[in-house]
Amino acid sequence: MKTKKLLLTTISISSLLLLAACGNGSSSDTAEGKEDDGVTLELFSNKGENIDTLESVIAKFEVENPGVNIELQSPPEAETVLKTRLTKNDVPDIMAIGGNATFGELARAGVLVDISETNLLQKVQPAYLDMSKKLVGTEVEGNFGVPYATNANGVLINQDILDELGLGVPKTYAEFIAALEIAKEQGEVPILFTLKDAWTAMPIWNGLGGNLAPENFAELKTADDTSFVEGYDEVATKIAELVKYGEGDIFGLGYDDGNKQFANGEGLFYIQGNWAIPEILKNNPDANINFMALPSSDDQAENKLVSGIDVMLAISEQSEYKEEAKKFVEFMISEEISNQYIDEQKAFSAIQGVLQEDPTFANIKVFFEEGNIDSFPDHFYPAGMGAENIVQGYLIDGDKDVFLKMMDSEWDKVVNR
């Protein structure tokens, strides 16, 4: 077994370590600090969908903590912006970022505070804490983020169309294909695709891969014990099959417009995550939608719900105001605020006792109750690999052999930089 290599982001490890060692300044020495009106901290979020919720939470926090001001930054292409800022020694005080390879790389590079000795992790569900540790790996001891909001990768259902067609919720891949065929015969759009935005191929890829690819694929791949060619053949075959059930210019429709179309009744199914539901309901509050796991296998017992850490709360090692930052994180993980977040965002919580009761998720409740979940495969791919663009390219040209070999070569290229 070959020596395990770190999964590198587009920022070099040496650069990040240098950042961690540089100075004592907070994220912006000119904009932050103990000014006349108190301490100002920057909260950096990588999600555009949760801006309204975070602004509401910030307002409540500032009322209870008049000496601390929180400035929210949630730019487009947030991960790229964050990486650019890191190279400029401009690290936000608090980060609400995805639980993926980038988080792991930041933790290993010393950019984030180790919160192991605080009380911030006491309420976190063990399964998501374990997921967080796997993202960091064994190279560094400690806990560097609070798993906060979790998500579900699956299939949104237009319940009105499903009922009109006289169909039940598919439990196996064969049942899913049969439903798609019936929808097509009846003149409905079987699956709405928004593949103009490359990332929207990943909910399909992850839904299939979380069930069909080898368990612990990333570890095996890093150790040269497997490959995409060996482990993802069925995934690649099935994603290409599903895309055939789209109609119209599926590579010309983007995520925002797709949400509008689905909200207004176009498409029986929409392979996305729970994060799309608030955006759909903004377009049509009366949309009758439900949610299910993507049935990837014909063995119902083998089908799991793909779920991961959607929001990880982390504190910058460089922040001058770590205690104030911890106070904000404590506020975020309180039962009241955690419930507000999942209610407004149609999300799930990594905080014990905070449960999602929305009937939209009745079909997947059993997966959480039985612990029948698996993490997002691509959260463990090397950051900077650009898997979404490679998958999108495959769905356009359809050459499976070339595609799988490219996934392997791009993985290796990033790891060996």
Helices and strands as residue ranges (DSSP letters): H 13-21, E 33-35, E 38-45, H 51-64, E 68-73, H 78-87, E 94-97, H 101-108, H 126-136, E 146-158, H 159-164, H 173-185, G 198-201, H 202-212, H 217-222, H 228-231, H 233-243, H 255-263, E 269-273, H 276-283, E 289-292, G 300-302, E 305-315, H 322-332, H 335-345, E 348-349, G 359-361, H 365-370, E 373-374, G 377-380, H 387-397, H 400-415
